[in-house]
Amino acid sequence: MQKEILLTDLKLHDINPVSCGWEDCRPGHAFGPAVRFYWLLHYVVHGKGVFHAGGKRYTVRPGQFFVIRPFEVTYYQADTQTPWEYIWIGFTAGMPLSPKLENDYVQAIPRGGQLFSSLLEAETMPEGRELFLCGKIYQILSQLMQEGNSETDYVEQAKTYIGSNYMKDISIMDLAAKLNLNRSYFSSLFRKKTGKSPQQYLTEYRLERACQLMSEHGYSPGQAALSTGYADIFSFSRMFKRHFGISPSAYCRENGAKR
């Protein structure tokens, strides 16, 4: 028995649901070898089966799900004795996804059964099914990332924080504390991943934004300084010239105001 929820392709950019449903498979029921143009996740509710991808064979059991990536040849088959029942969700993605989806199958995620089961609620909705499923997919992706912060996560979180708060008085020690990391360890981690210290990255980010404000938006050096976290023009000018080899005023003359 199979139940598929009819969807409209809204062509959403980041996450765009295109297929969703549930199937209680017959013994030995198989699909493939086949290729999809979208991501497809199958969560096993009961029973078991085998999944073939990348030349490997996996036995997938309840609480686990297997991952079909776009344009990847896969094959899957229900067990002949205890065939699986699964829920699936298919979507296209224009955003980076969890590295865990690089695995052919994922053993489990927190609240996996609850999240995948809730996908089927979309069937009762006369409108807005796609946006509802979009939110559920984000929840699934979020749960995949709860499996432990990687080193890259810490660095990306720090970079995002700097990008949102560079105009403020940012302390690297406070930033490390926000990540629950020792400052020395955080600095070492950041340098390992970016080749720069957190302070160097912050300074260069501020100066690049200042260049943008002056050249693209016509701000004066003083305005650019105050808008990028420098309390006085003298500190800003000194850092700017040290980094670019030219004063902010000379930079403005050479690049011209474009506003």
Secondary structure, 3 states (H helix, E strand, C coil): CEEECCCCCCCCCCEEEEEEEEEECCCCCEEEEECCCCEEEEEEEECEEEEEECCEEEEECCCCEEEECCCCCEEEEECCCCECEEEEEEEEECCCCCHHHHCCEECCCCCHHHHHHHHHHHHHCCCCHHHHHHHHHHHHHHHHHHHCCCHHHHHHHHHHHHHHHCCCCCCHHHHHHHCCCCHHHHHHHHHHHHCCCHHHHHHHHHHHHHHHHHHHHCCCHHHHHHHCCCCCHHHHHHHHHHHHCCCHHHHHHHHCCCC
